[in-house]
Amino acid sequence: MATVVPVAGDESKFQHSKHINFWRRCLKTFLPHQYTSNDANRMTFAFFILSALDLLGNLQAALSAEERQGHIEWVYHCQLPEGGFRAFPGADFGSQRNDENKIWDPAHIPATFFALLVLALLGDDLQRVKRREILIWLNRMQRPDGSFGETLREDGRIEGGNDTRFGYMSTGIRWILRGNVEGSVDGVPDINVDKFVECIRNSETYDGGISETKFHEAHAGFTSCAVSALSFIDRLPLHEKASPQPDDYLHGISNLPLTLHWLASRQTLTLDEEDTIDKFADETDSAATCHDSRSFVKLRSYPSKAGELSFKWQPTSHFELQWVGINGRANKIADTCYAYWVCVPLKVLDHLELVDQRPIRRWLLDKTQHLVGGFGKLPGDAPDIYHAYLGLAVLAMFGEPGLKDFDAALCMSNDAKRYIESLLWRREIVGNEEVSKEGERAI
């Protein structure tokens, strides 16, 4: 895909050094008090911070060898004896952990997914990961309808939602630990891939998106997770670009053109709360007819000089197209994170050209990029770890200079993905080892 670079008259600038400083502060110092209630998501934050520095090309410089090893040991400290990872050390009973209280310290699907990615970012070979135990547990985390949960109770009951977020992370764990090889591995049965694909197809909506569950509203986050999960299990829809031969496998996304149309329709000019209010109760008031239009005058956003220059020499009728945001559902406001959740499935499906990348880039850099680095949720908002990482990821998908190439499905750099694929034990599973007579591969 062609890199989206600034052109003459386009003053929107990616503040590379400020983003490095923002992420280094997140790595080296205490986070603001607002994060206290999210302490149970510490493994997720660790991934965002380290992966952001990796995308910026600064991870090696940011960590000494001792710090790197210390972070690796911290992740392994969160690994449970029976396999899987806890989300943060606060659930660890230490030497007092027993059969009675371990119910309060369960293995966690998101934590396990992010723990594996963090170890890869830190250059660990994952040899100490309880791979076989995780794959056994992963198989037990799938419900009869094909969906996956978040944690497993002692009585075998699966807890947590049944939406595609957990399916995405579960298939991501499977991809990391055994590639997309189907069938038994080292005596461990595979997940039911076909049932999972059916679960995704059952969540498709009339307008082409994918919802939380059957008959719910289409949502970009669930659509993104579903498409990425299908890529992990090699069940993406067959389409004209690859011209593949038909096969006997069940593929996800029953109507690809409709899904692509729904994703492309998420582009919006409603960029913040003020855009949702008609100041003059006049439907004709728009950026094409009035220089005082709500489409670009944001009292709370304080447009930057770069933002003003980006439309200074343009005809009035084009004012409203200088910044284009992306929402996650129909008739909603633009949000930094939804630029990610919409662009990821388009990228994975090889149709990122369906969105207009240049005004989306301007919107991110002029409206939600913060003066201290990072990105906020909406124009004028302070940066937070979640939106700051996903905004960075969008620019990486667009080929922003100064950022590494990005793997949309895995949510990290292609360098990090290639490192996972290079691990010897994994290469033996996915194809570099002779298959045994029983048709199994050894972990």
C-alpha positions, 0 to 999 in steps of 0.5 A: 500500500502506498504511504500517505505522506504530506503534500504541499500545503498540508501542514499536519505533522506527526510529532514523533519525538513527543510520542516517544516522550509520552510512551517513555513516561508511561513506561518509566513513571507512575501512571496518573491516578485515573488509571487506578481503577484499571489496575486489573488491566496492567498486562494490557497496558504493558502491551500497549506501552511496549508495542508503541515504543516498538512501532516508534523504533525506540523500544531497544533504546528505552530499555536496558538489558536488566530492565528488559529481563525484569519485565520478562520475569514480571510476565512469567510471575503472572503465569499460573501453575496450571497454564494461562496468565493472570491479568495483574499481580494483585490476584496472586496469593503466592505461597498461600494459593490453594485449591480453595482460593485459586478460583479468585486467581484464574487464567484470563484470555485477554491477559494470556494473549497480551502476555504472549505478545509482551514476551515476544516484544521483549525478545523472549523465546516463550520456552517457559510458557506452559504451551500445552496447558494453555492449549488444553485450557483454550479448548475448554474455553469454547462454548457449544455455540462456538464462542469463547469466554474470558475465564473458567470456573472450577465447575467448568462454567465459562464466564465472561461475554461471548462476543468476538473480542474473546474469540479474537484473543483466543484464536490469537493465542492459538495462532501464536502457540500452534499457527493455523494448523488444524487438528490435534497437536501433541495429543491436545484437541484443536478448538472447533474451528467450524463452530467458531466461524458459524458463531461469527456468521450468526452475528452478521447484521442485515447491513453488513457489520458484525454485532455482539451477538445475534440480532444486535447492532453492528459495531466496528469493534466486534467486526474488527475482532471477527475479521482478524480472528478469521485471518488467524484461523485462515477462514477469511472470505474468498474474494476476487483479489486473491482469485483463490480456488474454492475449498471445502472449508467454511469461511466467515463473512457471508456477504463481503461487498456488504461488509466492506460497504458498511465499514467504508460508511463509518467515515463521518464529519461529526468530529466532536460533541459540538457537531451534534448540535445545530446552533441555528436550527437550520438544516442548510447551515453547513461547512459549504455555506457558512464560515462559522459552521459547526463542522470546523469551529470547535470552541473546546478543541482550540484548532491549531495553526496547522489545522487553520493552514490546512484549509486556508487556501481551499475553496469554501465548499471543501472546508468540510472535507479537510478532516474526516473522522470515523465512528463505530456505529451508525449516527455516532460521533467520530472517535480515535479508537474507531479509526483503528477498529474500522481500518483493521478489517479493511486492511486485513481484507485488503481493501484499505483503499476504500477509506480516504486516508489523507483527511483521516490522517489530518483529523488524527494529527490536527484534532486528537494528537495532543501537544505532549504526545499521544492521542485523545479519544476526541478533539481536546481530550487528554491522551490515554494509553488506549487511544494513544496506541490505537491512533498510532496504529492507524498511522502505522497502517497508513505508512506514516514515516517514522513508524514501523510496518504494522500487522493489523490482525496481530495489532503489532509491528511486522518485526514483532510478528516475524519474531514470533514466526521465527521461533524454532519450536513454533516453526516445527509445529507449523511445517518444519517438522515431519508429521507423525504417523498419528497425524500430530505435531509435537510441541 
